[in-house]
Structures are given as C-alpha cells and as structure tokens.
Amino acid sequence: MAEGVHKITVDFEDALCLYTGAKYAVAVDNESNALFLSLMYSNISGKEITIPSNTYPSVPCEIIHAGGTVKFHPSKNSKLKGNYNLMGTRIWDSALRFTYNMYIPNTFMCLSFTGPYKHLKLSKGGAILTDNYEAYLWFKRARFSGRRECSYHGDNFDMLGWNFYMMPEIAARGLLLMKQFYNTNGDPIHNEDKE
C-alpha cells in the first residue's frame, strides 16, 4: 500500500479511474513514456505497428525505442482528433481524448496531460488506463526504476525499470483539477474530443 509522497499519486490515479471507468490507472511523467511502457509490456520487439501518418512525433519514436517497426497509414483528416489504436496492439493513443467513461476494456489507453490542447492541463504528465492487474503491477514498478513504492533500503531489486514516475506535486495538482470534470451536483461531465 502506498504511503508518504506516493499516497497523493494513488489518490490521483483513483480519481482517474472513477472518471474514465478504468479499473486501474498508472500516472507517469508524460504520455510518450506511457506509450513506451505499454509497448514494452506488450513485447512488440520485431513487430510492425501501424499508426496514422499525422501523429505526434514521439509515437513512432516510442515504437522504435521498444523494438518495433513503424508503418504509417494515410490519415483521413489533416488533424488528429480524439484517440486511435496502434494497430497490431491493444494500445490506444488517447492524448486528445479525456472524458467520462471513456475506457475501452482489455486495452492500454495512454493519456496526456502535457500541453495546451488537453482537457486536463498539468503542464507535464500522462497515465495508462487498464483493466489488467498483472500489467498494472508491472507498470507501477517499471515507472519507478523497477522499485516497489517503499524505501529502497527495504526493497528487493529484481526488476529493471525506468525513471518515469509522476512527481507528487503534479499528481496533487491533477487531483485538484479533476473537480472541473463534475458539475455542481457531482455528476460527471462529458468532454468533446480535442484536435
């Protein structure tokens, strides 16, 4: 169980789950790293992943970093809107979607809280939504240098990971700003997709 500085991140993740309908949420430092962790967990090394030709530049980068190859398909529109599936996986780039009950079962939906075109503007940050408990546990350790959420003096290091955790002060801001997605009666608000 998380305690200390990690508790605020858990509270923010719980708020994300309540709003999006996901069973689990794992907050990270940005959506690019959410995509990377999802791709690594999905073991895409050597596989071809198809994405829209007008996606954000980090998406093909993360596919390549995770060992995959990129195939672009022509985009129907000049701008992306909402979310899309990284074809060949169950990963969704949801940088431009953040709304009530948005979670699609049996997927890894990667959210972005970075930049001016997001519903939840935290200046930095992202998250992975999932209903897969094993993946959830792996993501939590992978984002935290392979560590468990405890003092490293008492931890047993048996996993490689990355330094992708969300700073607690950003999670605290996210938790406060989640209130904007509910009306005065406490009912969730639906957001239109961003472009």
N, C-alpha and C positions, 0 to 999 in steps of 0.2 A: 504494500500500500504506500502510495506517495505521501511524503510529508515535507515539511520545511518549504523551501523555494519551489519544489516540484508540485505542491498542492494546488497552486494557482493555475498551473498548466492543465492539471487534471480537471479542475473546475471549468476552465475554458473549453476543453475537449468535450466535457459532459454537455455544455451549452450548445456546442456544435451538433452533437448527436440529437439532442432534443429538437432542435430546429430543422435539421436536414433529414431526420428519420433513419440515420445510420446507427448501427449497433455500437460501433467503435469509431473514434477519431484519434488521430495521432498528429499533433501540431509539430511543425518543423520550421526551419528558418526561411524557406521560400518554396514556391511550387516546383521550381526546377529540381530541387532535391527531393521533393515528394515524388515526382515522376521517376527520378533515378532510383530511389529506394523501391518503388513499385516494380520497375523494370528488373532490378537485381533480384528481388524476391521471386519474380516470375521467370527467372532464368532464361532470358531472351538471347543469350550469347549465341551467335551464329545464325540467328533468325532474322528474316526480313519483316520489318514493321512498316505499315503504310499509314501515312499521315497526309493531311491537306497541304497543298503547295504554299499556302499563305499563312502558315502557322508562325508562332513566336519562335525566334531563332534558337532558343535553348532546347526546344523539344527534340529536334534531330540531334543536337549535341548530346543530350542525355541518353538517347538510344545508342549512339555510337560509344559513349563512355561505358554503357552497360554491356557492350559487346555485340550489339545488333547492327544490322544494316538498315538504311532508310530508303523507302520508296515513296515518292511523292505522287499523289493523285491530284489532277486539276481541281482547284476549288471552284465551286459553283458561283460563289459571290466574291466580290473584291475584298470583303472584310469577313473575318470570322465572327460568329455570333453564338453565344451560349457555350455548349460543350461538344466534344466529339470523341469517338473511340479511336485509340491507337490500334488499328486493325491488325489482328494476329495476337491480340492480348485481351484481357478483360479490364484494361486500364483506360480511364477517361480523363482527358484534359478538360477540367471544369473551371478554368481560370475566369471565364466570363459568365459563369452561372453560379448564383448563390441564392437559393430560395427555399421556402418551406417544403419539406417532404420530398426533396429532390433526389435522395439516394436511390440508386438502381441496385437491386440485390445481386450478390455474387460478383461485385466489381471492386476495383480500387479507384475511387474518384478523387482526383487531385485538385485541390482548391488553391487559389492565390489571394493573398491579402496585400499584395505589393502593387503600388502604382495608383494613378488617379482614376482608372477606369473600372475599379472594383466596387462591389456593394459594401464590403467590409474593408475599409481602408485603414490598415495598421502601419503603413509605411514599409513594412517588411513582414514576411511570414507566409505560411501555407499550411496545408493539412492533407492527410489521407483519410478518406472515409472508407470503411469496410464493414463486412459482417463476418469476416473470417478471423476466428480467435487466434489461431496459430500465427497468421500474418500480423495481426495486431501486436502480439507479444514480440515478434521479430522486429517489426518497425520501431517499437519503443526502445529496444536495445540498440538497433542499428543506428538510430539517430543520435545516440548518446555514447558514441565511441565503443559500442559493444557492452557498455556497463548497464547494470541494474540501477534503479533510482535509489541509491543508498551511497554512503561514503565509500570511496574507492578503497579505503583501508580495510573495509569488511567485505569487499566484493571478491568474487572468484572469477577471474578473467578467462573466459572460454569462448569468446566470440570476437571477431573483427567487426568494427563498425566505423562510423563517420561522425564528425562533429557538426551535426545538422539540427540540434535541438533548438526550440524556440526559446528566446530569452524570457524569463519570468515576467519582466516588466511589460513586454509586448503581449504576453498572454493576459496579464491583468487589464491592459487597455482593451484587448479583444473582448474580454468578459464584460466590461462596462459598456462597450459599444454594441453588444448583442441586443441590448434593450431596444434599439431602434427598429428591430425586426418584429416587434409586437405592438399592437395598438393599445390604447388606454384600458381596454377591457382585458388585456392579457392574451388576446388571440393573435396567432402568427400572421404576418403579412407576406403575401406573395410578391416576389420581385421579378420584373421582366429581365430577360437575358440582355447582357451588355454586348457591345460590338467592339 
